[in-house]
Amino acid sequence: MSRRRSIRAYIGLGANLGDPARTLATAVQAMDQLPRTVVRGVSRLYATTPWGVTEQPEFRNAVVGLDVDIGAQEPTDAALALLGRLKVLERDAGRRQRRRWGPRELDLDLLIFGRERISVERPPGARSIDADVDPAKAAKRLEVPHRDLGERLFVLAPLADLAPRLVPPGWSQTVGTRASVVAAAEPPGSVRVAGTWDPIRRSWRRASSR
């Protein structure tokens, strides 16, 4: 009898071209249709100041919690398989090759994969679509927890919506504590709530302006 194991994964979502909120909502729905994968939580939607290249539209960011049935697979293999499916969703959303930190039709990042610490070379199917134009991404390994997770409020804030008490592998702080620390160093308004998830409509409702 084969083993059946479920791992909680957290996926970071971002977009700033077209209709970002709709794009991210469509991505959430698509993730819920992936084989052996169930969406268990969706964060609020955040409006965020661009990172790295500032002369571009604001981003919309969110985080999704997934339960992934990995069966008898090794966790690293399961993480790479999931990442490969996420890259397909990016391409389906019209993701194009662009410069580093530039505009994005859709960006999906594997942030956390259960209690696993992973550092492995990405196979072709799990590489960024920008790998052909960005040498840094061409050589990029899959690192989980995501190597930049602890420094970026636009990821920490939505992750804290779903798992504020989680201590990711290798960390000494909870996600909620780390989000508060990073938020204190960010300019006011650089990351702000733009919507709340409606599980019936399967989209974000715009946050009140009050």
Secondary structure as UniProt FT lines:
FT   STRAND          6..15
FT   HELIX           20..31
FT   TURN            32..33
FT   TURN            35..36
FT   STRAND          37..42
FT   STRAND          45..48
FT   STRAND          59..69
FT   TURN            71..72
FT   HELIX           75..92
FT   TURN            93..94
FT   TURN            100..101
FT   STRAND          107..113
FT   TURN            114..115
FT   STRAND          118..121
FT   HELIX           124..126
FT   HELIX           129..132
FT   HELIX           135..138
FT   STRAND          141..144
FT   TURN            147..148
FT   HELIX           149..151
FT   HELIX           153..162
FT   TURN            164..165
FT   TURN            169..170
FT   HELIX           175..185
FT   TURN            188..189
FT   STRAND          191..198
FT   TURN            199..202
FT   STRAND          203..206
//
